[in-house]
């Protein structure tokens, strides 16, 4: 079976990362969590006490940092220069600041180049906000995932509580809506649906239904190629 490039885009907490990871498992593909890569750079900027408006210094961090993703049964493990940061990149501080860091063109240039290299040869599932529009506009399958804000708040709250954080739903809703605004209005690669992407509203779907939908789309592409 030919190996495809699958792009899954969408706003925060729409379900794209979990779906991408499970689709990759089903198909035997590599899951490339591009959001985790931007979070890793944000974490390093915070740790090094670099002002988050200092684009030049943050760009330098991106240039000299080696980010790697390793598959595990529970999902990707994220490493920066050999140090695992899988949990650290999900902190509240990183979540609040990753939109700003990911808007910097110098950071995007570095990470997009790495993401394209990872995708060479196919057999990958990438999720993010500009995969189908900028990173891999020729992807074989493009999915744009959306969900009602109330459902996205619920998912993010459960995710944070599982990590031991206690958060208020009203505050999470405010953060998610602000993240949407920043991602959609940034000058560099704004969040938007690719013209040829298939929109999937996950508000009332189970994870298994979401995964099956994407797998079915991939199978249709493969079947058309074999005709």
Backbone as numpy.savetxt, mean C-alpha at the origin, in Angstrom:
# Nx Ny Nz CAx CAy CAz Cx Cy Cz
1.23 -21.55 -16.05 0.38 -20.36 -16.05 1.27 -19.12 -16.05
0.99 -18.19 -16.96 1.79 -16.99 -17.06 1.61 -16.13 -15.81
2.67 -15.48 -15.44 2.67 -14.70 -14.20 2.31 -13.25 -14.50
1.32 -12.77 -13.80 0.77 -11.44 -14.04 1.32 -10.40 -13.07
1.07 -9.15 -13.42 1.30 -8.02 -12.52 -0.09 -7.51 -12.12
-0.38 -7.55 -10.83 -1.69 -7.14 -10.32 -1.51 -5.90 -9.47
-2.26 -4.84 -9.79 -2.18 -3.57 -9.07 -3.49 -3.33 -8.32
-3.37 -3.08 -7.02 -4.54 -2.80 -6.19 -4.34 -1.44 -5.53
-5.18 -0.48 -5.89 -5.10 0.86 -5.32 -6.34 1.16 -4.50
-6.24 2.21 -3.69 -7.40 2.62 -2.91 -6.99 3.44 -1.71
-7.96 4.08 -1.08 -7.67 4.92 0.10 -7.34 4.08 1.32
-6.96 4.75 2.40 -6.59 4.08 3.65 -7.73 3.23 4.17
-7.37 2.03 4.66 -8.32 1.11 5.31 -9.43 0.63 4.40
-9.19 0.64 3.09 -10.19 0.10 2.17 -10.07 -1.41 2.04
-9.01 -1.99 2.62 -8.83 -3.44 2.59 -7.80 -3.91 1.60
-7.11 -2.98 0.95 -6.24 -3.38 -0.15 -5.02 -4.19 0.28
-4.40 -3.84 1.41 -3.18 -4.55 1.82 -3.45 -5.99 2.20
-4.49 -6.21 3.00 -4.84 -7.58 3.39 -5.24 -8.39 2.18
-6.05 -7.79 1.31 -6.49 -8.49 0.10 -5.30 -8.81 -0.79
-4.41 -7.86 -0.98 -3.23 -8.09 -1.83 -2.37 -9.22 -1.29
-2.18 -9.23 0.03 -1.36 -10.28 0.64 -1.97 -11.65 0.41
-3.28 -11.77 0.59 -3.94 -13.07 0.45 -4.06 -13.50 -1.01
-4.26 -12.53 -1.90 -4.26 -12.86 -3.34 -2.90 -13.41 -3.74
-1.85 -12.77 -3.25 -0.49 -13.24 -3.56 -0.28 -14.66 -3.05
-0.79 -14.95 -1.86 -0.67 -16.30 -1.32 -1.41 -17.31 -2.19
-2.62 -16.96 -2.60 -3.43 -17.86 -3.42 -2.76 -18.17 -4.75
-2.12 -17.16 -5.34 -1.54 -17.32 -6.66 -0.07 -17.72 -6.63
0.51 -17.73 -5.43 1.93 -18.03 -5.33 2.80 -16.88 -5.81
2.29 -15.65 -5.67 2.98 -14.45 -6.12 3.65 -13.76 -4.93
4.46 -12.75 -5.25 5.08 -11.91 -4.23 4.18 -10.70 -3.97
3.91 -10.42 -2.70 3.14 -9.23 -2.34 4.10 -8.09 -2.06
3.95 -6.99 -2.78 4.77 -5.81 -2.57 3.90 -4.72 -1.95
4.06 -4.51 -0.65 3.29 -3.51 0.09 4.01 -2.18 -0.03
3.62 -1.38 -1.02 4.34 -0.12 -1.26 4.13 0.87 -0.12
2.96 0.82 0.53 2.72 1.71 1.65 3.70 1.47 2.78
4.07 0.20 2.99 5.05 -0.12 4.03 6.40 0.50 3.73
6.72 0.63 2.46 8.00 1.22 2.09 8.03 2.71 2.43
6.92 3.41 2.17 6.85 4.83 2.53 6.82 4.99 4.05
6.17 4.07 4.72 6.15 4.11 6.18 7.55 3.92 6.75
8.34 3.08 6.11 9.70 2.83 6.59 10.54 4.10 6.52
10.42 4.85 5.44 11.16 6.11 5.32 10.66 7.11 6.36
9.36 7.14 6.57 8.79 8.04 7.57 9.31 7.70 8.96
9.36 6.41 9.28 9.88 5.98 10.57 11.31 6.45 10.77
12.14 6.28 9.76 13.54 6.68 9.89 13.66 8.19 10.08
12.84 8.96 9.38 12.89 10.42 9.55 12.53 10.81 10.97
11.52 10.14 11.54 11.12 10.42 12.92 12.23 10.01 13.89
12.78 8.82 13.69 13.84 8.33 14.58 15.07 9.24 14.55
15.37 9.76 13.39 16.56 10.61 13.24 16.26 12.08 13.53
15.02 12.32 13.97 14.58 13.68 14.35 14.78 14.69 13.22
14.48 14.22 12.01 14.53 15.10 10.86 13.18 15.83 10.75
13.18 17.13 10.67 11.91 17.85 10.50 11.18 17.31 9.26
9.90 17.02 9.40 9.18 16.37 8.32 8.91 17.29 7.14
9.32 18.54 7.24 9.26 19.46 6.10 10.62 19.56 5.38
11.61 18.87 5.91 12.95 18.94 5.33 13.05 17.90 4.20
12.57 18.28 3.03 12.49 17.36 1.90 13.86 16.84 1.50
14.85 17.70 1.51 16.19 17.30 1.06 16.77 16.19 1.95
16.67 16.36 3.26 17.24 15.35 4.17 16.45 14.05 4.12
15.15 14.15 4.00 14.34 12.93 3.91 14.62 12.22 2.59
14.81 12.98 1.53 15.18 12.38 0.25 16.50 11.66 0.34
17.43 12.22 1.10 18.73 11.58 1.29 18.58 10.26 2.04
17.67 10.24 3.03 17.39 8.99 3.76 16.88 7.93 2.79
15.97 8.32 1.92 15.42 7.37 0.96 16.50 6.84 0.02
17.41 7.72 -0.40 18.45 7.33 -1.34 19.41 6.30 -0.74
19.71 6.42 0.55 20.75 5.56 1.13 20.20 4.40 1.96
18.88 4.25 1.99 18.29 3.18 2.80 17.89 1.99 1.93
18.22 0.81 2.39 17.83 -0.42 1.72 16.59 -0.98 2.40
15.49 -0.99 1.68 14.24 -1.55 2.21 14.01 -2.90 1.57
13.71 -3.90 2.38 13.43 -5.23 1.85 12.18 -5.80 2.49
11.46 -6.60 1.71 10.24 -7.25 2.17 10.44 -8.75 2.11
10.10 -9.44 3.18 10.23 -10.89 3.23 8.88 -11.51 3.57
8.52 -12.54 2.84 7.24 -13.19 3.08 7.28 -14.04 4.35
6.16 -14.04 5.06 5.99 -14.93 6.21 4.52 -15.34 6.25
4.17 -16.30 7.08 2.81 -16.78 7.13 1.83 -15.69 7.56
2.29 -14.75 8.36 1.43 -13.67 8.85 1.48 -12.43 7.97
2.25 -12.49 6.88 2.37 -11.34 5.99 3.81 -10.91 5.84
4.01 -9.85 5.09 5.38 -9.37 4.85 6.04 -8.88 6.13
7.32 -9.18 6.24 8.15 -8.55 7.26 8.96 -7.47 6.56
9.05 -6.33 7.19 9.69 -5.17 6.58 11.02 -4.90 7.27
12.06 -4.71 6.47 13.39 -4.46 7.01 13.98 -3.19 6.39
14.67 -2.42 7.21 15.45 -1.29 6.71 16.90 -1.52 7.10
17.75 -1.64 6.10 19.17 -1.90 6.33 19.38 -3.09 7.26
18.56 -4.13 7.07 18.69 -5.36 7.83 17.96 -5.38 9.15
17.38 -4.27 9.59 16.65 -4.21 10.87 15.16 -4.35 10.62
14.52 -5.27 11.32 13.08 -5.45 11.14 12.31 -4.31 11.79
11.38 -3.73 11.02 10.57 -2.61 11.52 9.09 -2.85 11.26
8.72 -4.12 11.13 7.34 -4.48 10.77 6.31 -3.84 11.68
6.53 -3.87 12.98 5.59 -3.30 13.93 5.75 -1.79 14.04
6.98 -1.33 14.05 7.24 0.10 14.26 6.60 0.99 13.20
6.54 0.51 11.95 6.00 1.36 10.89 4.49 1.53 10.98
3.85 0.80 11.89 2.39 0.92 12.07 2.04 1.82 13.25
3.01 2.49 13.80 2.76 3.34 14.95 1.90 4.54 14.56
1.28 5.15 15.58 0.44 6.32 15.35 1.23 7.46 14.74
2.45 7.67 15.21 3.28 8.76 14.71 3.58 8.59 13.22
3.89 7.38 12.81 4.16 7.12 11.40 2.89 7.32 10.58
1.78 6.79 11.07 0.51 6.91 10.35 0.13 8.37 10.12
0.38 9.21 11.11 0.02 10.63 11.00 0.89 11.37 10.00
2.11 10.89 9.77 3.05 11.65 8.96 3.41 11.04 7.61
2.95 9.83 7.35 3.37 9.16 6.12 2.82 9.85 4.88
1.64 10.49 4.96 1.10 11.19 3.79 2.04 12.30 3.33
2.58 13.04 4.30 3.49 14.13 3.96 4.75 13.60 3.29
5.35 12.59 3.90 6.60 12.02 3.36 6.38 11.41 1.99
5.26 10.71 1.82 5.00 10.06 0.53 4.64 11.04 -0.57
4.41 12.31 -0.22 4.10 13.31 -1.24 5.35 13.92 -1.86
6.51 13.64 -1.28 7.75 14.26 -1.77 8.24 13.52 -3.01
8.41 14.25 -4.09 8.78 13.63 -5.36 10.10 12.88 -5.27
11.06 13.44 -4.53 12.37 12.80 -4.41 12.26 11.43 -3.75
11.36 11.29 -2.79 11.13 10.00 -2.14 10.42 9.05 -3.10
9.42 9.57 -3.79 8.66 8.72 -4.72 9.55 8.21 -5.85
10.44 9.06 -6.35 11.32 8.64 -7.44 12.14 7.42 -7.04
12.68 7.45 -5.82 13.50 6.34 -5.34 12.67 5.07 -5.17
11.55 5.18 -4.48 10.77 3.99 -4.17 10.03 3.43 -5.39
9.57 4.30 -6.28 8.94 3.80 -7.50 9.93 3.01 -8.34
11.16 3.49 -8.42 12.19 2.76 -9.15 12.39 1.36 -8.55
12.42 1.28 -7.22 12.60 -0.01 -6.56 11.38 -0.91 -6.79
10.19 -0.33 -6.74 8.98 -1.12 -6.93 8.90 -1.69 -8.35
9.31 -0.91 -9.31 9.30 -1.40 -10.70 10.31 -2.53 -10.88
11.45 -2.42 -10.22 12.44 -3.49 -10.30 11.90 -4.77 -9.69
11.21 -4.64 -8.55 10.63 -5.81 -7.90 9.58 -6.49 -8.78
8.89 -5.69 -9.60 7.79 -6.22 -10.41 8.23 -6.81 -11.73
9.49 -6.64 -12.08 9.98 -7.16 -13.35 9.79 -8.68 -13.40
9.25 -9.16 -14.49 9.04 -10.59 -14.65 7.68 -11.06 -14.19
6.90 -10.17 -13.57 5.55 -10.53 -13.15 5.52 -11.40 -11.90
4.36 -11.98 -11.64 4.20 -12.79 -10.45 4.18 -11.96 -9.19
3.59 -10.76 -9.28 3.56 -9.86 -8.14 2.18 -9.23 -7.96
1.87 -8.89 -6.72 0.67 -8.13 -6.39 1.14 -6.91 -5.61
0.88 -5.74 -6.14 1.28 -4.50 -5.47 0.04 -3.75 -5.02
0.10 -3.18 -3.83 -0.99 -2.33 -3.40 -0.43 -0.98 -2.97
-1.23 0.05 -3.20 -0.81 1.40 -2.86 -1.86 2.40 -3.28
-1.40 3.56 -3.73 -2.32 4.62 -4.13 -2.09 5.10 -5.55
-0.97 4.68 -6.15 -0.69 5.11 -7.51 -0.09 3.99 -8.35
-0.39 2.76 -7.98 0.22 1.62 -8.69 -0.28 1.56 -10.13
-1.59 1.59 -10.30 -2.15 1.48 -11.65 -2.05 2.73 -12.49
-1.75 3.85 -11.86 -1.68 5.11 -12.60 -0.25 5.55 -12.88
0.68 5.28 -11.97 2.05 5.79 -12.11 3.10 4.68 -12.07
3.06 3.87 -11.03 4.13 2.87 -10.84 4.12 1.84 -11.96
2.96 1.24 -12.19 2.84 0.19 -13.22 1.57 0.41 -14.04
1.56 1.43 -14.89 0.35 1.73 -15.67 -0.03 0.63 -16.66
0.90 -0.28 -16.94 0.61 -1.39 -17.85 0.33 -2.69 -17.11
-0.03 -2.60 -15.84 -0.34 -3.81 -15.06 -1.44 -4.62 -15.74
-1.37 -5.93 -15.60 -2.33 -6.82 -16.25 -3.72 -6.72 -15.63
-3.76 -6.54 -14.33 -5.03 -6.43 -13.61 -4.95 -5.21 -12.71
-5.97 -4.34 -12.80 -6.02 -3.15 -11.95 -7.34 -3.12 -11.18
-7.20 -3.05 -9.87 -8.37 -2.99 -8.99 -8.30 -1.71 -8.18
-9.42 -1.02 -8.07 -9.49 0.18 -7.23 -10.50 -0.09 -6.13
-10.02 -0.26 -4.91 -10.86 -0.65 -3.78 -11.34 0.58 -3.01
-12.62 0.58 -2.68 -13.21 1.64 -1.88 -14.05 1.01 -0.78
-14.43 1.81 0.21 -15.30 1.34 1.29 -15.88 2.56 2.00
-17.03 2.37 2.63 -17.64 3.45 3.38 -16.71 3.85 4.53
-16.73 5.14 4.87 -15.84 5.64 5.92 -16.06 4.91 7.23
-17.32 4.63 7.58 -17.61 3.95 8.84 -16.96 2.58 8.90
-16.95 1.88 7.79 -16.32 0.56 7.74 -14.80 0.68 7.80
-14.27 1.69 7.16 -12.82 1.90 7.19 -12.35 2.24 8.60
-13.13 3.04 9.32 -12.81 3.38 10.71 -12.81 2.12 11.56
-13.80 1.29 11.37 -13.91 0.03 12.13 -12.68 -0.85 11.89
-12.28 -0.98 10.65 -11.13 -1.82 10.31 -9.84 -1.28 10.92
-9.66 0.02 10.82 -8.43 0.61 11.35 -8.40 0.50 12.87
-9.55 0.66 13.53 -9.61 0.55 14.99 -9.23 -0.86 15.42
-9.76 -1.87 14.75 -9.45 -3.26 15.09 -7.97 -3.55 14.87
-7.42 -2.99 13.82 -6.00 -3.18 13.52 -5.13 -2.59 14.62
-5.47 -1.38 15.06 -4.70 -0.72 16.09 -4.87 -1.40 17.45
-6.10 -1.82 17.75 -6.34 -2.50 19.02 -5.59 -3.83 19.09
-5.48 -4.50 17.94 -4.73 -5.75 17.90 -3.26 -5.52 18.21
-2.80 -4.30 17.91 -1.40 -3.95 18.19 -1.23 -3.35 19.59
-2.34 -3.31 20.36 -2.26 -2.82 21.73 -2.57 -1.36 21.93
-3.02 -0.68 20.86 -3.33 0.75 20.97 -4.81 0.95 21.28
-5.12 1.97 22.06 -6.50 2.32 22.37 -6.81 3.64 21.68
-7.80 3.63 20.81 -8.10 4.83 20.03 -9.60 5.09 20.02
-9.97 6.34 19.79 -11.37 6.73 19.69 -11.79 6.74 18.22
-13.00 6.23 17.95 -13.48 6.15 16.57 -13.56 7.52 15.92
-14.00 8.53 16.68 -14.15 9.86 16.09 -12.81 10.41 15.64
-11.76 10.11 16.41 -10.44 10.59 16.05 -9.92 9.86 14.83
-10.20 8.56 14.76 -9.78 7.78 13.60 -10.47 8.27 12.33
-11.74 8.59 12.44 -12.47 9.09 11.26 -11.85 10.40 10.77
-11.52 11.26 11.70 -10.89 12.53 11.33 -9.56 12.29 10.63
-8.76 11.36 11.15 -7.45 11.07 10.57 -7.59 10.45 9.18
-8.56 9.55 9.02 -8.75 8.90 7.73 -9.21 9.90 6.67
-10.13 10.76 7.03 -10.61 11.76 6.08 -9.51 12.75 5.70
-8.68 13.10 6.68 -7.56 13.99 6.39 -6.55 13.29 5.49
-6.34 12.01 5.74 -5.43 11.23 4.88 -5.97 11.19 3.45
-7.27 11.00 3.31 -7.88 11.01 1.97 -7.62 12.34 1.27
-7.82 13.43 2.03 -7.64 14.76 1.44 -6.20 14.97 0.99
-5.26 14.61 1.83 -3.85 14.80 1.49 -3.44 13.93 0.30
-3.88 12.68 0.31 -3.49 11.76 -0.76 -4.10 12.16 -2.10
-5.31 12.70 -2.07 -6.01 13.03 -3.30 -5.58 14.37 -3.89
-5.00 15.23 -3.06 -4.66 16.58 -3.54 -3.17 16.81 -3.68
-2.34 15.84 -3.32 -0.90 16.06 -3.42 -0.48 16.22 -4.88
0.56 16.96 -5.11 1.03 17.21 -6.47 1.67 15.98 -7.09
2.38 15.20 -6.28 3.09 14.03 -6.79 2.20 12.79 -6.71
1.82 12.26 -7.85 1.08 10.99 -7.93 -0.12 10.94 -6.99
-1.10 11.79 -7.16 -2.26 11.77 -6.26 -3.06 10.48 -6.37
-3.78 10.18 -5.30 -4.66 9.01 -5.29 -5.79 9.23 -6.28
-5.91 8.34 -7.25 -7.03 8.39 -8.17 -7.18 7.04 -8.85
-8.35 6.81 -9.36 -8.65 5.55 -10.04 -8.14 5.60 -11.47
-7.41 4.57 -11.88 -6.97 4.48 -13.27 -8.19 4.27 -14.16
-8.20 4.85 -15.35 -9.35 4.71 -16.24 -9.76 3.27 -16.52
-8.79 2.38 -16.56 -9.09 0.98 -16.87 -9.13 0.09 -15.63
-9.18 0.68 -14.44 -9.26 -0.11 -13.20 -10.70 -0.54 -12.93
-10.85 -1.67 -12.30 -12.17 -2.18 -11.89 -12.40 -1.75 -10.45
-13.48 -1.02 -10.20 -13.77 -0.56 -8.85 -14.45 -1.67 -8.04
-13.99 -1.83 -6.82 -14.55 -2.85 -5.93 -14.88 -2.21 -4.60
-16.16 -2.14 -4.27 -16.61 -1.60 -2.99 -16.61 -2.75 -1.98
-15.74 -2.64 -0.98 -15.56 -3.73 -0.02 -16.37 -3.55 1.26
-17.22 -2.53 1.31 -17.93 -2.19 2.54 -18.66 -3.39 3.15
-19.31 -4.18 2.30 -20.12 -5.30 2.79 -19.56 -6.65 2.38
-18.29 -6.68 2.03 -17.67 -7.92 1.60 -16.77 -8.50 2.69
-16.69 -9.81 2.73 -15.71 -10.45 3.60 -14.36 -10.42 2.90
-13.31 -10.66 3.67 -11.98 -10.71 3.08 -11.92 -11.77 1.99
-12.53 -12.93 2.27 -12.51 -14.02 1.28 -13.20 -13.60 -0.02
-14.29 -12.86 0.08 -14.99 -12.39 -1.12 -14.12 -11.41 -1.91
-13.43 -10.55 -1.19 -12.54 -9.59 -1.85 -11.42 -10.32 -2.59
-10.83 -11.29 -1.91 -9.73 -12.05 -2.50 -10.22 -12.82 -3.73
-11.37 -13.45 -3.62 -11.89 -14.24 -4.72 -12.19 -13.37 -5.94
-12.67 -12.16 -5.69 -12.96 -11.24 -6.79 -11.69 -10.95 -7.59
-10.61 -10.64 -6.89 -9.36 -10.31 -7.58 -8.79 -11.54 -8.28
-8.84 -12.68 -7.62 -8.34 -13.92 -8.23 -9.14 -14.23 -9.50
-10.45 -14.03 -9.46 -11.29 -14.28 -10.63 -10.91 -13.35 -11.79
-10.61 -12.09 -11.47 -10.19 -11.16 -12.52 -8.88 -11.62 -13.15
-7.96 -12.09 -12.31 -6.68 -12.59 -12.82 -6.89 -13.80 -13.73
-7.78 -14.70 -13.33 -8.05 -15.89 -14.14 -8.64 -15.52 -15.48
-9.51 -14.50 -15.49 -10.11 -14.07 -16.76 -9.05 -13.54 -17.72
-8.10 -12.78 -17.19 -7.03 -12.26 -18.03 -6.21 -13.41 -18.61
-5.89 -14.39 -17.78 -5.11 -15.53 -18.25 -5.88 -16.35 -19.28
-7.17 -16.50 -19.08 -7.99 -17.25 -20.03 -8.05 -16.54 -21.37
-8.18 -15.22 -21.36 -8.23 -14.46 -22.61 -6.91 -14.59 -23.37
-5.80 -14.62 -22.62 -4.50 -14.74 -23.27 -4.31 -16.10 -23.93
-4.98 -17.11 -23.37 -4.80 -18.46 -23.89 -5.75 -18.78 -25.02
-6.69 -17.88 -25.32 -7.66 -18.14 -26.39 -7.00 -18.12 -27.77
